[in-house]
Amino acid sequence: QFILKFMDALEIEKAHMVGHSNAGTAPALISLNHPNRVQSVIALAVFPLLPLLPNQKGGAAELPKNPPAVGDVRSSLEKDFFNKSLITEEFVQLRYRLSTGKSFDAFLQARQGEPDWYSGDPPLWKRFAPSQARKLYLYAKNDRANAPQRFALLRDLEPGLDMHLIDQCSHLAMLDQAEEFNRKVID
């Protein structure tokens, strides 16, 4: 609702929407529930839009009880970047500041009511994949949660989708492989 109200305030009738990670569920839901407001959806590493592998279980993510320490932020970035040279001390400190205080409280509040995207009937990925929305799926070969295998499974189930697996990057593909990410989105 916030995105639609923001668009209304700026008098934007339709928009191209890029969603990353769990935040990518919002553009997908807007395209399903308000298709007249969306020109296209670019899903970057949006795991709820991929089917689970036979041995995987869905479920809402467990929320942290405390804000992260600087070391936790650094460890998280180590997992999220393929190119470790992009993890500067300034970037760690920025992410730390953005992960604590009011930001941490807002994160918890936003995620508390988040549904299990796989338990719906049908699950979100199954509703979104065949929808008429113009969409682009971008995932990283070195991402977590079995991304390449789940990506291949969706490609087999929905062969007409515009899907690209980006090499030599992890969860933050828009930074790891910025040039390729930008080219795919602009194209």
Secondary structure, DSSP 4 states (H G I P E B T S, - for coil): -HHHHHHHHTT---EEEEEEGGGGHHHHHHHHH-GGGEEEEEEES-GGGSPPPTT----PPPPPSSPPPHHHHHHHHHHH-SSGGG--HHHHHHHHHHTSTHHHHHHHHHHHT---TTTSSS-HHHHHTTSSS-EEEEEETT-STTHHHHHHHHHHHSTTS-EEEESS--TTHHHHTHHHHHHHHH-
